[in-house]
Every structure is written in C-alpha cells, then in structure tokens.
Amino acid sequence: MSDTLLRTLDLIEPGDLVIYHGSITDRHGLYLAKPCDCFYCVRADYLGSDDVRYRLTDPYSDDPNALALRCVRRQSVTRSTANA
C-alpha cells in the first residue's frame, strides 16, 4: 500500500506521529503511536474486535519505550502532518 494512500485514508501505522486530543486534557500533544499490546487489547483483537487501540510514547524521550498512555481509542488521535 502506498504512503499516499495511507495519508489519504488517515491510517495510523506503528511509529507514526499522532496528536492526542482525548479525554485526559493534561496529556494532549504529540506522541508516537504503536498498537497497544496490553493483555486486554491483545485479547480483544484475538476475539475479533474492530476497535483499534494504541500505546502512545513520548517522541522526545531518551527511552523510546517509555509509556505515556495506553489503550487510546482511534477517535482520540489524529495522524500528524509531520509524517508526510
């Protein structure tokens, strides 16, 4: 699948920069998105749920795996234009 098509569909791939605008207002901002790998999200995926959730990490952190937010709904993030 081409990058242009992904940008057109606003799909989020692992490692994409996203802007979080969810219910935790003091955490709004820019993050790196990866599919959530917690027990509940993996189980929901195994059972066939279409509800995609993400694990967000701080792109400016020294530790790229330092968790900032987990189980974030797709509706709470927007793909950043910095990915273009």
N, CA, C and O atoms as a Tinker XYZ file with bonds, in Angstrom:
   336  protein
     1  N      0.855000   -1.169000    0.000000    73     2
     2  CA     0.000000    0.000000    0.000000    64     1     3
     3  C      0.906000    1.238000    0.000000    63     2     4     5
     4  O      1.869000    1.300000    0.764000    81     3
     5  N      0.609000    2.193000   -0.828000    73     3     6
     6  CA     1.472000    3.369000   -0.955000    64     5     7
     7  C      1.282000    4.340000    0.203000    63     6     8     9
     8  O      0.234000    4.368000    0.847000    81     7
     9  N      2.330000    5.143000    0.454000    73     7    10
    10  CA     2.254000    6.150000    1.514000    64     9    11
    11  C      1.168000    7.176000    1.225000    63    10    12    13
    12  O      0.505000    7.660000    2.142000    81    11
    13  N      0.987000    7.506000   -0.039000    73    11    14
    14  CA    -0.034000    8.484000   -0.410000    64    13    15
    15  C     -1.421000    7.984000   -0.049000    63    14    16    17
    16  O     -2.244000    8.746000    0.459000    81    15
    17  N     -1.685000    6.721000   -0.303000    73    15    18
    18  CA    -2.988000    6.140000    0.030000    64    17    19
    19  C     -3.199000    6.125000    1.534000    63    18    20    21
    20  O     -4.292000    6.435000    2.008000    81    19
    21  N     -2.156000    5.764000    2.299000    73    19    22
    22  CA    -2.282000    5.755000    3.757000    64    21    23
    23  C     -2.583000    7.146000    4.284000    63    22    24    25
    24  O     -3.416000    7.303000    5.177000    81    23
    25  N     -1.915000    8.160000    3.742000    73    23    26
    26  CA    -2.179000    9.532000    4.178000    64    25    27
    27  C     -3.597000    9.950000    3.811000    63    26    28    29
    28  O     -4.258000   10.651000    4.577000    81    27
    29  N     -4.059000    9.526000    2.654000    73    27    30
    30  CA    -5.415000    9.859000    2.219000    64    29    31
    31  C     -6.452000    9.247000    3.154000    63    30    32    33
    32  O     -7.441000    9.895000    3.497000    81    31
    33  N     -6.231000    8.016000    3.560000    73    31    34
    34  CA    -7.176000    7.325000    4.439000    64    33    35
    35  C     -7.001000    7.698000    5.903000    63    34    36    37
    36  O     -7.825000    7.325000    6.738000    81    35
    37  N     -5.935000    8.434000    6.226000    73    35    38
    38  CA    -5.620000    8.829000    7.599000    64    37    39
    39  C     -5.417000    7.611000    8.487000    63    38    40    41
    40  O     -5.814000    7.606000    9.653000    81    39
    41  N     -4.792000    6.571000    7.923000    73    39    42
    42  CA    -4.488000    5.375000    8.693000    64    41    43
    43  C     -3.233000    5.615000    9.520000    63    42    44    45
    44  O     -2.337000    6.352000    9.108000    81    43
    45  N     -3.177000    4.993000   10.678000    73    43    46
    46  CA    -2.037000    5.150000   11.564000    64    45    47
    47  C     -1.257000    3.853000   11.573000    63    46    48    49
    48  O     -1.796000    2.794000   11.895000    81    47
    49  N      0.021000    3.940000   11.214000    73    47    50
    50  CA     0.905000    2.791000   11.231000    64    49    51
    51  C      1.790000    2.855000   12.468000    63    50    52    53
    52  O      1.965000    3.932000   13.036000    81    51
    53  N      2.353000    1.730000   12.899000    73    51    54
    54  CA     3.260000    1.757000   14.047000    64    53    55
    55  C      4.427000    2.706000   13.808000    63    54    56    57
    56  O      5.083000    2.652000   12.767000    81    55
    57  N      4.676000    3.569000   14.778000    73    55    58
    58  CA     5.765000    4.530000   14.675000    64    57    59
    59  C      5.364000    5.872000   14.106000    63    58    60    61
    60  O      6.199000    6.773000   14.019000    81    59
    61  N      4.107000    6.035000   13.715000    73    59    62
    62  CA     3.631000    7.326000   13.201000    64    61    63
    63  C      3.500000    8.338000   14.332000    63    62    64    65
    64  O      3.197000    7.983000   15.471000    81    63
    65  N      3.732000    9.591000   14.001000    73    63    66
    66  CA     3.472000   10.676000   14.945000    64    65    67
    67  C      1.987000   10.990000   14.931000    63    66    68    69
    68  O      1.386000   11.127000   13.865000    81    67
    69  N      1.398000   11.105000   16.106000    73    67    70
    70  CA    -0.022000   11.417000   16.224000    64    69    71
    71  C     -0.209000   12.535000   17.242000    63    70    72    73
    72  O      0.649000   12.779000   18.090000    81    71
    73  N     -1.334000   13.196000   17.138000    73    71    74
    74  CA    -1.710000   14.226000   18.103000    64    73    75
    75  C     -2.848000   13.660000   18.939000    63    74    76    77
    76  O     -3.904000   13.304000   18.417000    81    75
    77  N     -2.614000   13.581000   20.253000    73    75    78
    78  CA    -3.631000   13.066000   21.165000    64    77    79
    79  C     -4.540000   14.212000   21.591000    63    78    80    81
    80  O     -4.066000   15.256000   22.041000    81    79
    81  N     -5.851000   14.012000   21.446000    73    79    82
    82  CA    -6.850000   15.015000   21.833000    64    81    83
    83  C     -8.003000   14.350000   22.579000    63    82    84    85
    84  O     -9.163000   14.734000   22.430000    81    83
    85  N     -7.662000   13.351000   23.377000    73    83    86
    86  CA    -8.672000   12.575000   24.089000    64    85    87
    87  C     -9.136000   13.216000   25.376000    63    86    88    89
    88  O     -8.991000   14.423000   25.571000    81    87
    89  N     -9.693000   12.406000   26.249000    73    87    90
    90  CA   -10.347000   12.900000   27.463000    64    89    91
    91  C     -9.376000   13.338000   28.562000    63    90    92    93
    92  O     -9.778000   14.070000   29.466000    81    91
    93  N     -8.120000   12.916000   28.510000    73    91    94
    94  CA    -7.138000   13.335000   29.516000    64    93    95
    95  C     -6.477000   14.613000   29.005000    63    94    96    97
    96  O     -5.466000   14.559000   28.305000    81    95
    97  N     -7.048000   15.753000   29.354000    73    95    98
    98  CA    -6.645000   17.021000   28.744000    64    97    99
    99  C     -5.218000   17.444000   29.066000    63    98   100   101
   100  O     -4.591000   18.130000   28.259000    81    99
   101  N     -4.688000   17.055000   30.221000    73    99   102
   102  CA    -3.314000   17.458000   30.543000    64   101   103
   103  C     -2.280000   16.625000   29.785000    63   102   104   105
   104  O     -1.083000   16.889000   29.901000    81   103
   105  N     -2.711000   15.633000   29.019000    73   103   106
   106  CA    -1.810000   14.813000   28.205000    64   105   107
   107  C     -1.928000   15.109000   26.714000    63   106   108   109
   108  O     -1.308000   14.408000   25.914000    81   107
   109  N     -2.688000   16.106000   26.313000    73   107   110
   110  CA    -2.818000   16.444000   24.901000    64   109   111
   111  C     -1.453000   16.799000   24.331000    63   110   112   113
   112  O     -0.651000   17.464000   24.988000    81   111
   113  N     -1.193000   16.355000   23.110000    73   111   114
   114  CA     0.067000   16.687000   22.471000    64   113   115
   115  C      0.513000   15.657000   21.454000    63   114   116   117
   116  O     -0.279000   14.836000   20.990000    81   115
   117  N      1.806000   15.711000   21.108000    73   115   118
   118  CA     2.401000   14.885000   20.066000    64   117   119
   119  C      3.013000   13.616000   20.668000    63   118   120   121
   120  O      3.735000   13.679000   21.663000    81   119
   121  N      2.715000   12.466000   20.055000    73   119   122
   122  CA     3.208000   11.179000   20.537000    64   121   123
   123  C      3.541000   10.266000   19.363000    63   122   124   125
   124  O      3.127000   10.518000   18.231000    81   123
   125  N      4.295000    9.200000   19.645000    73   123   126
   126  CA     4.497000    8.113000   18.705000    64   125   127
   127  C      3.451000    7.044000   19.008000    63   126   128   129
   128  O      3.251000    6.688000   20.169000    81   127
   129  N      2.791000    6.536000   17.991000    73   127   130
   130  CA     1.735000    5.537000   18.179000    64   129   131
   131  C      2.217000    4.146000   17.783000    63   130   132   133
   132  O      2.885000    3.966000   16.764000    81   131
   133  N      1.866000    3.180000   18.605000    73   131   134
   134  CA     2.095000    1.762000   18.323000    64   133   135
   135  C      0.821000    1.036000   18.723000    63   134   136   137
   136  O      0.097000    1.512000   19.598000    81   135
   137  N      0.528000   -0.105000   18.106000    73   135   138
   138  CA    -0.643000   -0.856000   18.548000    64   137   139
   139  C     -0.480000   -1.236000   20.026000    63   138   140   141
   140  O      0.602000   -1.634000   20.458000    81   139
   141  N     -1.550000   -1.110000   20.776000    73   139   142
   142  CA    -1.489000   -1.425000   22.204000    64   141   143
   143  C     -1.280000   -2.926000   22.373000    63   142   144   145
   144  O     -1.957000   -3.736000   21.740000    81   143
   145  N     -0.331000   -3.282000   23.235000    73   143   146
   146  CA    -0.006000   -4.686000   23.427000    64   145   147
   147  C     -0.326000   -5.166000   24.839000    63   146   148   149
   148  O      0.237000   -6.158000   25.302000    81   147
   149  N     -1.234000   -4.460000   25.528000    73   147   150
   150  CA    -1.629000   -4.923000   26.856000    64   149   151
   151  C     -2.521000   -6.169000   26.715000    63   150   152   153
   152  O     -3.018000   -6.465000   25.629000    81   151
   153  N     -2.710000   -6.876000   27.805000    73   151   154
   154  CA    -3.478000   -8.121000   27.791000    64   153   155
   155  C     -4.884000   -7.914000   27.229000    63   154   156   157
   156  O     -5.352000   -8.717000   26.422000    81   155
   157  N     -5.550000   -6.853000   27.647000    73   155   158
   158  CA    -6.949000   -6.632000   27.250000    64   157   159
   159  C     -7.083000   -6.314000   25.761000    63   158   160   161
   160  O     -8.001000   -6.796000   25.098000    81   159
   161  N     -6.174000   -5.510000   25.246000    73   159   162
   162  CA    -6.230000   -5.161000   23.816000    64   161   163
   163  C     -5.862000   -6.346000   22.929000    63   162   164   165
   164  O     -6.468000   -6.549000   21.878000    81   163
   165  N     -4.872000   -7.126000   23.350000    73   163   166
   166  CA    -4.489000   -8.312000   22.588000    64   165   167
   167  C     -5.631000   -9.321000   22.592000    63   166   168   169
   168  O     -5.913000   -9.948000   21.571000    81   167
   169  N     -6.283000   -9.476000   23.728000    73   167   170
   170  CA    -7.413000  -10.409000   23.830000    64   169   171
   171  C     -8.590000   -9.942000   22.965000    63   170   172   173
   172  O     -9.219000  -10.753000   22.284000    81   171
   173  N     -8.885000   -8.652000   22.992000    73   171   174
   174  CA    -9.975000   -8.125000   22.173000    64   173   175
   175  C     -9.680000   -8.322000   20.686000    63   174   176   177
   176  O    -10.577000   -8.646000   19.908000    81   175
   177  N     -8.422000   -8.126000   20.297000    73   175   178
   178  CA    -8.031000   -8.345000   18.913000    64   177   179
   179  C     -8.186000   -9.819000   18.539000    63   178   180   181
   180  O     -8.669000  -10.140000   17.453000    81   179
   181  N     -7.777000  -10.705000   19.433000    73   179   182
   182  CA    -7.903000  -12.147000   19.206000    64   181   183
   183  C     -9.371000  -12.552000   19.042000    63   182   184   185
   184  O     -9.690000  -13.427000   18.238000    81   183
   185  N    -10.253000  -11.917000   19.800000    73   183   186
   186  CA   -11.682000  -12.241000   19.729000    64   185   187
   187  C    -12.390000  -11.576000   18.555000    63   186   188   189
   188  O    -13.582000  -11.800000   18.342000    81   187
   189  N    -11.659000  -10.752000   17.782000    73   187   190
   190  CA   -12.215000  -10.183000   16.565000    64   189   191
   191  C    -12.765000   -8.775000   16.687000    63   190   192   193
   192  O    -13.533000   -8.342000   15.827000    81   191
   193  N    -12.397000   -8.056000   17.723000    73   191   194
   194  CA   -12.883000   -6.682000   17.889000    64   193   195
   195  C    -12.279000   -5.772000   16.820000    63   194   196   197
   196  O    -11.097000   -5.885000   16.496000    81   195
   197  N    -13.100000   -4.866000   16.275000    73   195   198
   198  CA   -12.635000   -3.900000   15.289000    64   197   199
   199  C    -12.151000   -2.610000   15.941000    63   198   200   201
   200  O    -11.702000   -1.697000   15.248000    81   199
   201  N    -12.238000   -2.527000   17.256000    73   199   202
   202  CA   -11.855000   -1.330000   17.995000    64   201   203
   203  C    -10.337000   -1.300000   18.180000    63   202   204   205
   204  O     -9.799000   -1.959000   19.070000    81   203
   205  N     -9.653000   -0.528000   17.329000    73   203   206
   206  CA    -8.193000   -0.433000   17.382000    64   205   207
   207  C     -7.799000    0.525000   18.494000    63   206   208   209
   208  O     -8.346000    1.622000   18.607000    81   207
   209  N     -6.840000    0.100000   19.317000    73   207   210
   210  CA    -6.333000    0.951000   20.386000    64   209   211
   211  C     -4.827000    1.059000   20.263000    63   210   212   213
   212  O     -4.162000    0.169000   19.733000    81   211
   213  N     -4.297000    2.181000   20.768000    73   211   214
   214  CA    -2.884000    2.478000   20.602000    64   213   215
   215  C     -2.181000    2.698000   21.925000    63   214   216   217
   216  O     -2.790000    3.068000   22.928000    81   215
   217  N     -0.882000    2.460000   21.896000    73   215   218
   218  CA     0.021000    2.763000   23.002000    64   217   219
   219  C      0.820000    3.974000   22.542000    63   218   220   221
   220  O      1.454000    3.933000   21.487000    81   219
   221  N      0.796000    5.045000   23.318000    73   219   222
   222  CA     1.470000    6.286000   22.933000    64   221   223
   223  C      2.724000    6.488000   23.772000    63   222   224   225
   224  O      2.701000    6.330000   24.992000    81   223
   225  N      3.820000    6.839000   23.100000    73   223   226
   226  CA     5.072000    7.117000   23.787000    64   225   227
   227  C      5.554000    8.513000   23.409000    63   226   228   229
   228  O      5.182000    9.052000   22.367000    81   227
   229  N      6.378000    9.080000   24.263000    73   227   230
   230  CA     6.909000   10.426000   24.065000    64   229   231
   231  C      8.001000   10.395000   23.004000    63   230   232   233
   232  O      8.998000    9.694000   23.179000    81   231
   233  N      7.843000   11.143000   21.897000    73   231   234
   234  CA     8.861000   11.114000   20.838000    64   233   235
   235  C     10.156000   11.819000   21.240000    63   234   236   237
   236  O     11.179000   11.636000   20.580000    81   235
   237  N     10.134000   12.613000   22.299000    73   235   238
   238  CA    11.309000   13.371000   22.722000    64   237   239
   239  C     12.043000   12.711000   23.885000    63   238   240   241
   240  O     13.047000   13.245000   24.356000    81   239
   241  N     11.572000   11.581000   24.349000    73   239   242
   242  CA    12.157000   10.900000   25.496000    64   241   243
   243  C     13.449000   10.187000   25.102000    63   242   244   245
   244  O     13.621000    9.777000   23.954000    81   243
   245  N     14.356000   10.044000   26.075000    73   243   246
   246  CA    15.578000    9.279000   25.849000    64   245   247
   247  C     15.267000    7.796000   25.704000    63   246   248   249
   248  O     15.971000    7.075000   24.997000    81   247
   249  N     14.219000    7.345000   26.369000    73   247   250
   250  CA    13.779000    5.955000   26.286000    64   249   251
   251  C     12.566000    5.878000   25.361000    63   250   252   253
   252  O     11.472000    6.269000   25.768000    81   251
   253  N     12.725000    5.384000   24.123000    73   251   254
   254  CA    11.605000    5.366000   23.172000    64   253   255
   255  C     10.466000    4.443000   23.582000    63   254   256   257
   256  O      9.377000    4.527000   23.014000    81   255
   257  N     10.694000    3.560000   24.561000    73   255   258
   258  CA     9.639000    2.654000   25.016000    64   257   259
   259  C      8.965000    3.127000   26.289000    63   258   260   261
   260  O      8.141000    2.408000   26.854000    81   259
   261  N      9.301000    4.328000   26.752000    73   259   262
   262  CA     8.680000    4.868000   27.970000    64   261   263
   263  C      7.208000    5.158000   27.683000    63   262   264   265
   264  O      6.881000    5.995000   26.842000    81   263
   265  N      6.348000    4.469000   28.379000    73   263   266
   266  CA     4.905000    4.567000   28.151000    64   265   267
   267  C      4.361000    5.898000   28.644000    63   266   268   269
   268  O      4.642000    6.318000   29.766000    81   267
   269  N      3.585000    6.553000   27.801000    73   267   270
   270  CA     2.905000    7.785000   28.194000    64   269   271
   271  C      1.420000    7.509000   28.400000    63   270   272   273
   272  O      0.851000    7.886000   29.425000    81   271
   273  N      0.800000    6.860000   27.439000    73   271   274
   274  CA    -0.621000    6.499000   27.505000    64   273   275
   275  C     -0.814000    5.133000   26.871000    63   274   276   277
   276  O     -0.091000    4.769000   25.944000    81   275
   277  N     -1.780000    4.380000   27.361000    73   275   278
   278  CA    -2.087000    3.088000   26.745000    64   277   279
   279  C     -3.587000    2.955000   26.554000    63   278   280   281
   280  O     -4.372000    3.673000   27.173000    81   279
   281  N     -3.968000    2.041000   25.700000    73   279   282
   282  CA    -5.380000    1.755000   25.387000    64   281   283
   283  C     -6.107000    3.002000   24.873000    63   282   284   285
   284  O     -7.257000    3.249000   25.235000    81   283
   285  N     -5.438000    3.776000   24.037000    73   283   286
   286  CA    -6.027000    5.001000   23.490000    64   285   287
   287  C     -6.874000    4.645000   22.264000    63   286   288   289
   288  O     -6.407000    3.967000   21.349000    81   287
   289  N     -8.105000    5.106000   22.263000    73   287   290
   290  CA    -9.014000    4.824000   21.145000    64   289   291
   291  C     -8.588000    5.572000   19.883000    63   290   292   293
   292  O     -7.960000    6.627000   19.965000    81   291
   293  N     -8.924000    5.037000   18.746000    73   291   294
   294  CA    -8.591000    5.647000   17.444000    64   293   295
   295  C     -9.210000    7.036000   17.330000    63   294   296   297
   296  O     -8.623000    7.919000   16.704000    81   295
   297  N    -10.364000    7.244000   17.914000    73   295   298
   298  CA   -11.039000    8.533000   17.825000    64   297   299
   299  C    -10.313000    9.610000   18.632000    63   298   300   301
   300  O    -10.580000   10.797000   18.443000    81   299
   301  N     -9.407000    9.223000   19.522000    73   299   302
   302  CA    -8.705000   10.175000   20.382000    64   301   303
   303  C     -7.389000   10.660000   19.800000    63   302   304   305
   304  O     -6.714000   11.487000   20.413000    81   303
   305  N     -7.006000   10.159000   18.617000    73   303   306
   306  CA    -5.765000   10.579000   17.999000    64   305   307
   307  C     -5.997000   10.965000   16.544000    63   306   308   309
   308  O     -6.904000   10.467000   15.878000    81   307
   309  N     -5.143000   11.872000   16.078000    73   307   310
   310  CA    -5.150000   12.298000   14.676000    64   309   311
   311  C     -3.739000   12.151000   14.158000    63   310   312   313
   312  O     -2.787000   12.539000   14.835000    81   311
   313  N     -3.590000   11.606000   12.985000    73   311   314
   314  CA    -2.265000   11.441000   12.378000    64   313   315
   315  C     -1.667000   12.822000   12.127000    63   314   316   317
   316  O     -2.321000   13.687000   11.544000    81   315
   317  N     -0.434000   13.029000   12.563000    73   315   318
   318  CA     0.225000   14.320000   12.424000    64   317   319
   319  C      0.656000   14.553000   10.978000    63   318   320   321
   320  O      0.991000   13.606000   10.267000    81   319
   321  N      0.646000   15.789000   10.552000    73   319   322
   322  CA     1.098000   16.135000    9.217000    64   321   323
   323  C      2.615000   16.029000    9.094000    63   322   324   325
   324  O      3.146000   16.078000    7.985000    81   323
   325  N      3.317000   15.885000   10.207000    73   323   326
   326  CA     4.769000   15.736000   10.201000    64   325   327
   327  C      5.183000   14.405000    9.572000    63   326   328   329
   328  O      6.357000   14.229000    9.245000    81   327
   329  N      4.249000   13.461000    9.394000    73   327   330
   330  CA     4.547000   12.166000    8.785000    64   329   331
   331  C      4.693000   12.259000    7.273000    63   330   332   333
   332  O      5.201000   11.329000    6.646000    81   331
   333  N      4.264000   13.344000    6.689000    73   331   334
   334  CA     4.255000   13.485000    5.215000    64   333   335
   335  C      5.596000   13.564000    4.635000    63   334   336
   336  O      5.736000   13.684000    3.418000    81   335
